């Protein structure tokens, strides 16, 4: 059904428009009602319309590379959703669902063109909305980047690998060095004092045998732990790569949207200044 100037005036983006401009816009856009859990638009559907929340609640979600649903935004009163796809005329990259009884303004590219013709400065408000969405995307990326590679590894580690980590951790500590030095000094001192009664007289052949056996066991255990550390580094690199890919995609999309708005503002400026 056709919207009214009174309803549009409650939208922050249109707050600076005068009555005549609101009247022109009111003849273009419509007011839509959505029931709880009703889908407003679906991921992959043609993005020919965008929406502004007037009342109610909406959840905007998408599907990540792990086929998991990710909450992108929960628009507040007067905020856009589905706006980027409408501008680019591309399929929606998100899905929007009403969580409660919801009232929205529905608009398309032609409505935006009319708005910019009547109020060119409204383009700055739109870029502000895009900036907020970009910051929200950055926050999602930051949270996704916080996945701990150690936790990812621990989900699949075996008991032997846990033991190897503990042995390597103890073998590389000052506690091990000091304890081992005390044992060696005590062992050699006792055998020197006992002289002929010593069970392992100088040059301590039995001690050398024990040390060789210890080194033979300790070396592969430490290598096992080192391999696990390399695996952690590889997982960390893969997570960083995923985050960088997502960030690059968001930045490129935002750049295209800002450029399109900039071109639209230039067109409107040319219409308002024909002598230029």
C-alpha positions in Angstrom: 0.0 0.0 0.0 1.2 3.6 -0.6 3.2 5.1 2.2 2.5 8.5 3.9 4.8 11.5 4.6 4.2 11.0 8.3 5.6 7.4 8.2 8.6 8.4 6.1 9.5 11.3 8.4 10.3 8.8 11.1 13.1 7.4 9.0 16.3 9.1 9.9 17.6 9.1 6.4 14.6 11.1 5.2 14.5 13.4 8.3 15.9 16.4 6.4 13.5 16.3 3.5 10.8 18.9 3.3 7.1 18.1 2.8 7.2 18.5 -1.0 10.1 16.1 -1.3 8.5 13.6 1.1 5.4 13.8 -0.9 7.3 12.9 -4.1 9.0 10.0 -2.3 5.8 8.8 -0.7 4.3 8.2 -4.2 7.2 6.0 -5.1 7.8 3.7 -2.1 5.4 1.4 -0.3 4.8 0.2 3.3 5.1 -3.6 3.8 3.9 -5.7 6.7 5.6 -9.0 7.7 4.5 -11.6 10.1 6.8 -13.2 12.7 9.3 -15.6 11.1 8.2 -14.5 7.6 11.1 -14.3 5.1 11.5 -10.8 3.6 14.0 -11.9 1.0 16.3 -14.9 0.5 19.9 -15.4 -0.2 20.4 -15.6 -4.0 17.1 -13.9 -4.9 17.1 -10.9 -7.3 18.1 -7.8 -5.3 15.8 -5.4 -7.0 14.3 -4.0 -3.7 15.7 -2.8 -0.4 13.9 -2.2 2.9 13.9 0.3 5.8 12.8 -0.9 9.2 10.0 1.2 10.7 8.7 -1.1 13.5 9.5 -4.7 14.7 12.6 -6.7 14.4 14.7 -8.3 11.5 17.6 -10.6 11.4 19.9 -10.4 8.4 22.1 -13.5 7.9 24.4 -15.1 5.4 26.1 -18.5 4.9 29.9 -18.7 5.3 32.4 -21.0 3.6 31.8 -23.6 6.3 28.0 -23.7 5.4 27.2 -22.1 8.7 24.6 -19.4 9.2 26.2 -16.1 10.3 24.3 -13.2 11.8 25.3 -10.1 9.7 23.0 -7.4 11.3 19.9 -6.7 13.3 18.7 -3.5 11.8 17.3 -0.8 14.1 14.5 1.7 13.5 15.2 3.6 10.2 18.1 1.4 9.1 18.5 -0.1 5.6 19.0 -3.8 4.7 19.3 -5.3 1.3 20.5 -1.9 0.1 23.8 -3.0 -1.5 22.3 -5.6 -3.7 19.5 -3.2 -4.8 22.1 -0.6 -5.8 24.3 -3.2 -7.7 21.3 -5.0 -9.2 22.8 -8.3 -8.1 21.3 -11.2 -6.2 21.0 -10.8 -2.4 24.1 -11.9 -0.5 22.1 -12.3 2.7 18.7 -13.4 3.9 16.3 -11.3 6.0 13.6 -12.7 8.3 11.2 -10.8 10.5 11.5 -11.9 14.1 8.2 -10.2 15.2 5.4 -8.3 13.6 7.4 -5.9 11.4 6.7 -2.9 9.3 9.2 -1.8 6.5 9.5 0.7 3.8 10.1 -1.0 0.4 12.0 0.9 -2.3 14.0 0.3 -5.4 16.7 2.1 -7.5 14.2 4.4 -9.2 13.0 5.6 -5.7 16.6 6.4 -4.8 17.0 8.3 -8.0 14.0 10.4 -7.3 15.3 11.0 -3.7 18.7 12.1 -4.9 17.2 14.4 -7.5 15.2 16.2 -4.9 17.8 16.0 -2.1 21.3 15.4 -3.3 22.8 15.6 0.3 20.8 12.5 1.1 23.6 10.6 -0.7 25.9 11.4 2.2 23.4 9.8 4.6 23.4 6.7 2.5 27.2 6.5 2.5 27.0 6.8 6.3 24.7 3.8 6.4 27.1 1.9 4.2 30.0 2.8 6.5 28.1 1.4 9.5 27.5 -1.8 7.6 31.1 -2.0 6.7 32.1 -1.6 10.4 29.6 -4.4 11.2 31.3 -6.6 8.6 34.7 -5.8 10.1 33.4 -6.9 13.5 32.2 -10.2 12.1 35.6 -10.7 10.5 37.4 -9.9 13.7 35.3 -12.4 15.7 35.9 -15.1 13.0 39.6 -14.3 13.2 39.6 -15.0 16.9 39.4 -18.8 16.3 42.2 -20.2 18.3 44.4 -22.6 16.3 45.4 -24.4 19.5 41.7 -25.3 20.1 41.3 -26.4 16.5 44.3 -28.8 16.9 43.2 -30.0 20.3 39.9 -31.2 18.9 41.8 -34.0 17.0 44.9 -34.6 19.1 45.6 -38.1 20.5 46.8 -39.0 24.0 50.3 -39.8 22.7 50.5 -36.3 21.2 49.4 -34.7 24.5 52.2 -36.7 26.3 54.7 -35.6 23.7 53.8 -32.0 24.3 54.2 -32.3 28.0 57.5 -34.1 27.7 58.9 -31.5 25.3 57.6 -28.7 27.6 59.3 -30.2 30.6 62.5 -31.1 28.7 62.9 -27.4 27.6 62.4 -25.9 31.1 64.9 -24.7 33.7 63.3 -27.2 36.1 64.5 -30.1 34.0 68.0 -28.5 33.5 68.5 -27.9 37.2 67.1 -31.2 38.3 69.1 -33.1 35.7 72.3 -31.2 36.7 71.8 -32.1 40.4 71.3 -35.8 39.6 74.4 -35.9 37.4 76.5 -34.1 40.1 75.2 -36.3 42.8 75.7 -39.5 40.8 79.3 -38.7 39.8 80.2 -37.4 43.3 79.0 -40.6 45.0 80.9 -42.8 42.6 84.1 -40.8 43.0 83.9 -40.9 46.8 83.3 -44.7 46.9 86.2 -45.3 44.6 86.8 -49.1 44.5 83.3 -49.8 45.8 81.6 -47.7 43.2 79.0 -49.4 41.0 79.9 -47.1 38.1 83.5 -45.9 38.5 85.1 -43.3 36.3 84.6 -42.8 33.3 81.0 -43.6 34.3 80.2 -46.1 31.5 76.8 -47.0 32.9 75.9 -43.3 33.2 76.9 -42.7 29.6 74.6 -45.7 28.6 71.7 -44.1 30.5 72.3 -40.7 28.9 72.5 -42.2 25.4 69.2 -44.1 26.0 67.6 -40.9 27.3 68.7 -38.9 24.3 67.5 -41.7 21.9 64.0 -41.5 23.4 63.9 -37.7 24.0 64.8 -36.7 20.5 61.9 -38.3 18.6 59.5 -37.1 21.3 60.7 -33.5 20.9 60.5 -33.9 17.1 56.9 -35.1 17.5 56.0 -32.1 19.5 57.8 -29.8 16.9 55.7 -31.4 14.2 52.5 -30.5 16.1 53.8 -26.9 16.4 54.3 -26.8 12.7 50.7 -28.1 12.3 49.5 -25.3 14.5 51.3 -22.7 12.5 49.8 -24.1 9.3 46.3 -23.9 10.8 46.9 -20.4 11.9 48.1 -19.4 8.4 45.0 -21.0 6.9 42.7 -19.1 9.3 44.5 -15.8 8.5 44.1 -16.6 4.7 40.4 -17.1 5.2 40.0 -13.8 7.1 42.0 -12.0 4.4 39.8 -13.4 1.6 36.7 -12.3 3.4 38.1 -8.9 4.2 39.1 -8.4 0.6 35.7 -9.4 -0.7 34.0 -6.9 1.7 36.3 -4.1 0.8 35.9 -4.6 -2.9 32.1 -4.7 -2.6 32.1 -1.6 -0.5 34.3 0.2 -2.9 31.9 -0.6 -5.8 29.0 0.7 -3.7 30.7 3.9 -2.8 31.8 4.5 -6.4 28.3 4.0 -7.6 26.9 6.5 -5.0 29.7 8.9 -6.0 28.7 8.6 -9.7 25.1 9.1 -8.8 25.9 12.3 -6.9 28.0 13.6 -9.8 25.0 13.0 -12.1 22.7 14.9 -9.8 25.2 17.7 -9.4 25.3 18.0 -13.2 21.5 18.2 -13.4 21.4 20.9 -10.7 24.3 22.9 -12.3 23.6 22.9 -16.1 25.9 25.8 -16.7 28.9 24.0 -15.3 
